[in-house]
Amino acid sequence: MSANNQNVYLKATRYGKDLVRLMRVYREGQTQRCTELTVRLLLDGAIESSYTHADNSVVVTTDTCKNTVNMIAKRSPNVDNIELFAQEITEHVLKQYAHISHAYVDIIKHKWSRLNVDGKPHPHSFVRDGEEVQTCSVVQERAGNKITVKSGLKNLLVLKTTGSAFHGFYKDQYTTLTETWDRIFSTSVDCEWVFVAHDANTLRRVNFPAIHDSVKKITTDTFATDDSASVQATMYLMQTQALAKHAEIAEISYALPNKHYVGMDLSKLGLENSGKNTEIYYPQADPSGLITATVARKSSSKL
């Protein structure tokens, strides 16, 4: 029995292939490099009839999406530069399929760091030294050839044992948190910054790896050196420094969960572990604070 469709409409569509895993090995003489990615490619366009009339003639199959990613990975020298690699995929899709109006690519770049053996970098061996990942999202629209690139870093776990305080906050009858002038500050950094252009060649000239390394350095340096009054204040300082240094960035967002380390009460054991004598802490998994912010330019970025 068919449904009565007179009072509904197809509001939004998007489909494609998710979790396309690939490893690209670069062989450069005796030295080799590797890049491991997880890729998502989604499409939108004149595909409504595949939903509303069971018309598969407009469907570029999800298997084709997977093959497209792997084909471009084989041909491209830019797999390691994930923002450029993603743009190559979206550009190919819009050239190849006239009825597709939007191409969406999301990439996670997994971390492999070169091993040191006897104090020297090994030419072809690597280690996964942490769960930090580099990310990007690229949306390319046929109309106006608008391209939006979001670069990011996720799961960057940082901690400092002093140089952080939290006091002077709003208090009412429900407030039980005590003020502190010295505490452990730990968070898992989730950061994303945005580039927008109407010309693919403009974005191809952006040095995405250098900006990524710079934003990461600003993040970690500010985290370490700021005499933090709050997560909010330290986050905003990171954001304003990144925008001041990189005119290409239109806006930058952070999400910082506050990973709490709580001093243990050891008084029943006859031990003093409070105030300036606090040395033993309990890593509290949850609940955790979550602080987010997006800082954008009042005028357009310089692209």
Disulfide bonds with the S-S distance in Angstrom:
none
